[in-house]
Amino acid sequence: MLTIARDLLKRNSSPAFFGHARSLWRLSRFYGRLSKWYWSFFAGHTIASFFVKKTPKIQSFPRGQASELVTKLQRINVFAPTAMCRVMTGYGSDKGRGWHNYTTIYSVLFGKFRGAPLRILELGLGTDNPSLASSMGENGKPGASLRGWRKLFPRGLVYGADIDRDILFREDRIETFYCDQCDSQAIRQLWSQPALREEMDIIIDDGLHTFEGNISFLESSLEHVRPGGIYVVEDIVREALDNWRDVLETQYTKRFPGYEFALLELPNEANPWDNNLRRRLD
Ligand SMILES: C[S@@+](CC[C@H](N)C(=O)[O-])C[C@H]1O[C@@H](n2cnc3c(N)ncnc32)[C@H](O)[C@@H]1O
C-alpha cells in the first residue's frame, strides 16, 4: 500500500517535491520509532535506574595502572539509558540501551569529542541480508549507526566499511567503503582511500565479531588512530575474553607501551553473551 502511494507521488510530482516528501516521511518514522521506544523502555529504565545500579567489570592493561578515564567508566550505571542510547535506537542500531548497552559507556568515553570536528570510522554497516555473517536480519537498517554518529557529532565526518557491497552509500558527511576485515590486502586498500588518509579520532569494529577477524582489522588499523584517539571492538563473545586478556597482556602492552587497553564486560539483563568491549587509549 505504501509502495503504491510512493510510486504515485513519484510519478506525479517534481523530483524536488518527492525528495522533500521522502525526507519528511523518514523523519516521521525516526521519531515514531523513537517515541515508541522512549515510552516503553527509556522512561521505565530511567526511573528504575534511581534504584538499580549496574556497573561494568573492567580490566585495564598494563595491569594496575588504570587511568582516570577508566576509573570513571567503572562508575557508570550501564542500566541507565542516556541521550546517546535514544539516538542510536531511533536510527535502528542495536548499540543503544537494549540488546547491547554500549552507548551508556560511549556517552562518557566519547564525551570529549562532542562538538569537535572529529573523524570516526565504523566497520560494519548493519546488512539486512540474512545470508551474510553478522547480519542484522531482514529488518536491519544498513547505515543506522553511521547516521547516529552524524547526529551525535554535528561537526564530525563519518566513515563506514562493510563486506556487503550492496549496502554501501554516501550521504551528507557520511562515506562508506568496501572492506573484508579478514583480508589484509582489502584493509590496506581501505586505508589507502584518499578520504581515509588522515588519522581517525575513533575507530569502532562492529563487523564480523570473531577473534581472528578483530585481530586482523586491529593489526592494520590501530596506526590510523590519532594520539588521544579511541579504538573499540564491540560484541566480544564470552568465549573470546581469555584470548583477549592473553594478547593484551602478553603482546599489545609490550608492542604499544604508550597505550592503555581495557576490557569491559557490561552487565545487561537482555544479553549475557556478547556484551563486551575492548578499548584502547593513549
Ligand atoms: C552487527 S552488523 C553492524 C551493525 C551496525 N554497526 C549498527 O550498529 O547498526 C555487522 C556488519 O558486519 C559486516 N561484516 C560481516 N563480516 C564482515 C567482514 N569479514 N568484513 C567486514 N564487514 C563484515 C556485516 O555485513 C554487517 O553489516
The ligand as a MOL file (V3000), in Angstrom:
LIG
                    3D

  0  0  0     0  0            999 V3000
M  V30 BEGIN CTAB
M  V30 COUNTS 27 29 0 0 0
M  V30 BEGIN ATOM
M  V30 1 C 26.1650 -6.1440 13.5800 0
M  V30 2 S 26.2760 -5.5280 11.9580 0 CHG=1
M  V30 3 C 26.7380 -3.8530 12.1960 0
M  V30 4 C 25.6690 -3.0280 12.8570 0
M  V30 5 C 25.8340 -1.5260 12.7920 0
M  V30 6 N 27.1590 -1.1020 13.1470 0
M  V30 7 C 24.8410 -0.8480 13.7060 0
M  V30 8 O 25.1790 -0.5460 14.8680 0
M  V30 9 O 23.7070 -0.6140 13.2700 0 CHG=-1
M  V30 10 C 27.7130 -6.3190 11.3750 0
M  V30 11 C 28.1520 -5.9540 9.9660 0
M  V30 12 O 29.4320 -6.5260 9.7420 0
M  V30 13 C 29.5200 -6.9040 8.3770 0
M  V30 14 N 30.5690 -7.9330 8.1990 0
M  V30 15 C 30.4480 -9.2750 8.3570 0
M  V30 16 N 31.6030 -9.8750 8.0470 0
M  V30 17 C 32.4690 -8.8960 7.6890 0
M  V30 18 C 33.8340 -8.8970 7.2460 0
M  V30 19 N 34.5340 -10.0320 7.1220 0
M  V30 20 N 34.3990 -7.7130 6.9510 0
M  V30 21 C 33.7110 -6.5490 7.0710 0
M  V30 22 N 32.4100 -6.4820 7.4750 0
M  V30 23 C 31.8030 -7.6560 7.7820 0
M  V30 24 C 28.1330 -7.4000 8.0220 0
M  V30 25 O 27.9160 -7.3190 6.6190 0
M  V30 26 C 27.2600 -6.4540 8.8440 0
M  V30 27 O 26.8180 -5.3800 8.0530 0
M  V30 END ATOM
M  V30 BEGIN BOND
M  V30 1 1 1 2
M  V30 2 1 2 3
M  V30 3 1 2 10
M  V30 4 1 3 4
M  V30 5 1 4 5
M  V30 6 1 5 6
M  V30 7 1 5 7
M  V30 8 2 7 8
M  V30 9 1 7 9
M  V30 10 1 10 11
M  V30 11 1 11 12
M  V30 12 1 11 26
M  V30 13 1 12 13
M  V30 14 1 13 14
M  V30 15 1 13 24
M  V30 16 1 14 15
M  V30 17 1 14 23
M  V30 18 2 15 16
M  V30 19 1 16 17
M  V30 20 1 17 18
M  V30 21 2 17 23
M  V30 22 1 18 19
M  V30 23 2 18 20
M  V30 24 1 20 21
M  V30 25 2 21 22
M  V30 26 1 22 23
M  V30 27 1 24 25
M  V30 28 1 24 26
M  V30 29 1 26 27
M  V30 END BOND
M  V30 END CTAB
M  END
